[in-house]
Amino acid sequence: MLTAIAAALARAGKGTIALAFLPALLKEVQYVIFALTELFVPEGVPRNAEGIPLIVDGAANYFIALHVLNGLTILAVSVVVFLRARRLAARKDDAPVAVGP
């Protein structure tokens, strides 16, 4: 969230601001993936003291794999935002900046 605010203050452009906000949104998707995986765990599966299934088989395995893909997406978006921020920081504007109306 702070990266999106920093991108907006730096006037990085709408696309970069949206990309800077995306990892925060995708982090919440991680929780949703875990919650929805529970729908695919059959009744009667043994669980540990915290309620996590000890045996995950079938469709739940494939659905929980989305967790990994989402994590890789978060990493890729973060790298793109970092590269855009470096490019913005390296840009040299020799023209004076107009202040005021």
C-alpha positions as CSV (number, residue, x, y, z in Angstrom):
1,M,0.0,0.0,0.0
2,L,2.8,2.4,0.9
3,T,4.5,1.7,-2.4
4,A,1.4,2.8,-4.3
5,I,1.3,6.0,-2.2
6,A,5.0,6.6,-2.9
7,A,4.4,6.0,-6.7
8,A,1.6,8.5,-6.7
9,L,3.6,11.1,-4.9
10,A,6.5,10.5,-7.4
11,R,4.0,11.0,-10.3
12,A,5.0,7.6,-11.7
13,G,2.0,7.2,-13.9
14,K,-1.3,5.4,-13.5
15,G,0.1,2.1,-14.6
16,T,2.9,2.1,-12.2
17,I,0.7,3.2,-9.3
18,A,-1.7,0.3,-10.1
19,L,1.2,-2.2,-10.3
20,A,2.5,-0.9,-7.0
21,F,-0.9,-1.6,-5.3
22,L,-1.2,-5.0,-6.9
23,P,1.1,-7.0,-4.5
24,A,-1.0,-5.8,-1.6
25,L,-4.2,-7.1,-3.3
26,L,-2.6,-10.3,-4.3
27,K,-1.4,-10.9,-0.7
28,E,-5.1,-11.0,0.3
29,V,-5.8,-13.5,-2.5
30,Q,-3.3,-15.8,-0.8
31,Y,-5.7,-16.0,2.2
32,V,-8.7,-16.6,-0.1
33,I,-6.9,-19.5,-1.8
34,F,-6.3,-21.2,1.5
35,A,-9.9,-20.6,2.6
36,L,-11.3,-22.0,-0.6
37,T,-9.0,-25.0,-0.5
38,E,-11.0,-26.1,2.5
39,L,-14.0,-26.7,0.2
40,F,-12.1,-29.5,-1.6
41,V,-10.9,-31.4,1.6
42,P,-13.3,-34.3,2.1
43,E,-15.0,-34.9,5.5
44,G,-13.3,-37.3,7.9
45,V,-9.7,-36.2,6.9
46,P,-7.5,-36.3,10.0
47,R,-6.4,-32.9,11.2
48,N,-3.7,-31.5,13.6
49,A,-4.4,-29.5,16.7
50,E,-4.7,-26.3,14.6
51,G,-7.3,-27.8,12.3
52,I,-5.1,-28.2,9.3
53,P,-5.6,-31.4,7.3
54,L,-2.8,-33.9,7.7
55,I,-3.6,-35.6,4.3
56,V,-4.4,-33.4,1.3
57,D,-5.3,-35.3,-1.8
58,G,-7.1,-34.9,-5.1
59,A,-8.6,-31.5,-6.1
60,A,-7.3,-29.7,-3.0
61,N,-3.7,-30.3,-4.2
62,Y,-4.4,-28.6,-7.5
63,F,-6.2,-25.7,-5.9
64,I,-3.5,-25.1,-3.3
65,A,-1.0,-25.0,-6.2
66,L,-2.6,-21.6,-7.1
67,H,-1.0,-20.4,-3.9
68,V,2.5,-20.9,-5.4
69,L,1.5,-19.3,-8.7
70,N,0.0,-16.3,-6.9
71,G,3.3,-16.0,-4.9
72,L,5.3,-16.0,-8.1
73,T,3.0,-13.4,-9.5
74,I,3.6,-11.2,-6.5
75,L,7.3,-11.6,-7.0
76,A,7.1,-10.7,-10.7
77,V,4.9,-7.6,-10.2
78,S,7.3,-6.5,-7.4
79,V,10.3,-6.8,-9.7
80,V,8.5,-4.8,-12.5
81,V,7.6,-2.0,-10.0
82,F,11.3,-2.0,-8.7
83,L,12.6,-1.7,-12.3
84,R,10.2,1.1,-13.1
85,A,11.2,2.9,-9.9
86,R,14.9,2.7,-10.8
87,R,14.1,4.0,-14.3
88,L,12.1,6.9,-12.8
89,A,14.9,7.7,-10.3
90,A,17.6,7.6,-13.0
91,R,15.7,9.9,-15.4
92,K,17.3,13.3,-15.5
93,D,15.1,16.3,-16.0
94,D,17.3,19.3,-16.6
95,A,14.3,21.5,-17.3
96,P,13.1,23.5,-14.3
97,V,9.9,22.4,-12.6
98,A,7.1,24.9,-12.7
99,V,5.7,25.7,-9.3
100,G,2.3,27.3,-8.7
101,P,-0.6,28.0,-11.0
